Amino acid sequence: MAKATPKLEQRKDAKTGLSRQIDVSILIDFSFDGQRIWLQTGLRIDKKNWDEKNCRVKPNVIGSVEMNGIIAEKCEHITKIYREAILMGKTPSVSYLRNILQGNKPTSRKSVIQHYDDFIDGYRIKASEGTIKKLQTNKKHLQNFVKAYRISLDFDGIDIPFLNKYVEYFQVKKLHTNGTIGRNVKVLKWFLNHCAKMGYHSNYAFKSFTYKITEAEVINLTYEELFRLYNLKLDNECFSQVRDVFCFCCFTALRYGDVKNLKKTDINGDIFEIITLKTQSKATIPLILEAQAILSKYENVLGNRALPVISNQKMNEYLKVVAKMAKLTRPITKVRYRGSKRLEETYPLHDIITTHMGRKTCISYLVSQNMSSELIRSISNHKSISAFSRYVNINIEHKATEMRLAFSNVKTA
């Protein structure tokens, strides 16, 4: 139910503190679906010339016909916008109505979620499975958020207050930490920017919204821990295969998806070449002796597959068991933030080890050995320095060595 009612502005005089009686603005009070919006008509009148009962300028006032005509036209205009939104399948909001009144016309009859489905479909061919899963998860979060907060979802309503509530939803309802929240906000802004470029909306409020996060510290295995795992005697074939795949990632900096797709035909002597799933770019990676030894174990099995890679979920599950058998018990303190609240927990390394830690281990070790960043990036296939930098975790021994060397040079200078 929607209703447009002309009313006089109820503003008090700054000097007397009483309601203004002279030169009062005429407004349109538009109420709809439990919401309300006040609109300016651009008309002003003395209060004595206003018919409060019939909500119009009194007929004996000079120019009343023209003024009442303008008022009626304004009421009809806002009501028409509301009706058209309903016909288009939209759920009108205050911000939506204001946006249309300012001249921004809707260009699509599809809902935000339908556009999100199209957005995901557009990436199915060119993006990795992980990216598609990330987009689908973000869409589900958005749907659950508007349901939990009983918010009507349309592009014009996604403003700064909307995004603040979105963050609140993750903090309060989902108990997510800042890193997870920041990534979800980033994905939503990616989607909104795509839709703006496509002309589906012209609400750019999201561009000014930021959410500061502190990247989690990169956790990696030390050289000694890696080779303790590599040399571990295992009778269980599945555990042995999981260990081999993980160590291969440690020796090559491969991501899970790329090691899973690695084929025997990609390997040429002591190097292999692949097109990485994440960046869709070519990477040429040398094989050290340990990596070659792992490949040789599966040379005559698995068809054209280079390594026996199982699902990432199962691999992470089994990898924790194998790491525990290898006594990888070094305590790791993980610091996270939820809003301004600091969350600190300590775990044994074997409880938090994952497949991706293999890639981090390789990159961190190469950095600690003073290999140039450019050369490491050519192996790790990072597209930008900023993306590469968070994986660089120089160990404390290397820091200490470099600091002692630096101060030694000063003393001998």
Steps between C-alpha positions, in 0.01 A plus 500: 500500500641839398363848562625850408377780730587872462592661833660814634849471643490490880809709565539731797615859473858527630426829680163427664514122535144483361377337179560717197191678370645697208656369178472132595619224260238266350621138510373164374478231769523171308445192717536147360556150636574626850751759371478874444667760282455881507525682167538868424248664266692826467190689619461718810193655659381674814339254738170695509457432125525120537193274515613244761194279455520465122879528480511775240533876455175677582304590183477870584880541491644661187672231288334214692397313182856490366648409838248221564568371149873477573432323830268247333758438227773436760276254686416315181866488393630333816205258502571407138866428578393271783251312281753454218750356746243244613424408138874451435518253787700733725443565869506882524709665770551864600839511326354341186226763476742785558733364235223487240377848594851629437479374143673161524271264309503125563642306209417142588206296623729242658553484876841552661531125563412421137775737392735327744417165339583649159822643643605156625404332172721748315803376692438125477715459190778750574539462879620221725273271697613678818394840364156369404456352846604832655239689295227248584583523871487880487163493326367266770629733772321793333172306484526390864590854610195669346280223637643531852465879506174506299644739244362541149784433257540733205800679354384845608474387862862380523640810666743560786245414777420178310868404482554585868220260589653241266823518702301484824330184373838328456628617838188429709307226319785307337782579747741546211836667543610814315692314232195297396273805520738708290516234230120477485463878476759501221309236302169686541661824376640306203147388410349848551770661286432248221129580507568875495723458193224296333251783566279301737519777761660839560543485876872541568476532879684167537820648351556719806452211744818356647566232759847492645647157564832369624626214289566183698863403548624245250571166669752265343710196584867539583759316294545245779122444535458455126765231475379327815167462319667411168707218656220364722446123454131436429331163453162647409493557123243783517700686767817450298340647189364801691847562644659474153259747343547749785879477484487543122313829560774597747765438231316674213271770655199350320144571610266207568306544175818508291659193660170315451501587129870423445550245222796285407503673161561836677837371622810533285811369672574714804236767431126512445273757339137566590228759450397586855131488587493818707688739273446321167866564419796278416742391771828318439631333817826309552489168681748446781617143571242439777215608272627272223522210747133550595392503135700184424299307762187543286662491158338171394157545659207746491486524120599854395451644849831590658398457866220330699314812617177447697244767596640802680273442800613140545862587434497764775335252736760226437788746491431595863525134598827452313647821645415377849677171424803706394482678838452846348399640838651851484251737671346751259318804636236634266382856562172609345270798548123525506438872476739646759499183713828307493465120484813300577526120497795261503503164321757230424613528137346164406152631590507790255707364211328517159592426140551871427770513768720312255500796261570742785785280622669501161476877450610581855800270477611650166478849652705392802771381258525847343353402165380812317131585527470520122634146461276363777195664343584337166478166681202574724315676217378794708361773276570791737757592761228570758351152457847346522612694808255341747648155431851616579573389853870529574592278795645642819841338449540678166392830656754459779779415256427800280478737798832378643661539157358852461630617840835327439542702179435821693766417760763420240422800281 
